[in-house]
């Protein structure tokens, strides 16, 4: 119906293209390319969850320069002093690009940012610690005293951490 409404010159050109088989030839050439593109996109879009050691990150110069030693971080079931006030739970999720970085380097970098934000929230709400910090990926939690979970894809890495903001009894040094 729409084709019959086209001006005569365009209609003639449309007919010539079809007579030469232009559309069929183009589709035959593009179909393998489209399939290849879709398979590459799918392969690079995957997220691979991996576990990395916390100590490597927490003892790094980048973490020591960014994280606040006055707001303590306790992972998993690590022992801490008595809780005097429960302020609330907080979840932070961040991504970073992996350009020029290995999965571990990107994951360590984004973890520092996540922990920094948890500390900022603790400071904002008057907490002096974040306890029970757990990794989360796709709504599945993973609690560990020594490792964190990071998801890496083709171009980005993501870390999500949940923790409880609290006030702890200050222990004397």
Secondary structure as GFF3:
##gff-version 3
##sequence-region A 1 173
A	DSSP	three_ten_helix	3	5	.	.	.	ID=ss1
A	DSSP	alpha_helix	8	19	.	.	.	ID=ss2
A	DSSP	alpha_helix	22	44	.	.	.	ID=ss3
A	DSSP	beta_strand	48	53	.	.	.	ID=ss4
A	DSSP	alpha_helix	54	58	.	.	.	ID=ss5
A	DSSP	alpha_helix	61	66	.	.	.	ID=ss6
A	DSSP	beta_strand	72	75	.	.	.	ID=ss7
A	DSSP	beta_strand	83	97	.	.	.	ID=ss8
A	DSSP	alpha_helix	103	124	.	.	.	ID=ss9
A	DSSP	beta_strand	129	137	.	.	.	ID=ss10
A	DSSP	beta_strand	140	142	.	.	.	ID=ss11
A	DSSP	beta_strand	147	152	.	.	.	ID=ss12
A	DSSP	beta_strand	156	168	.	.	.	ID=ss13
###
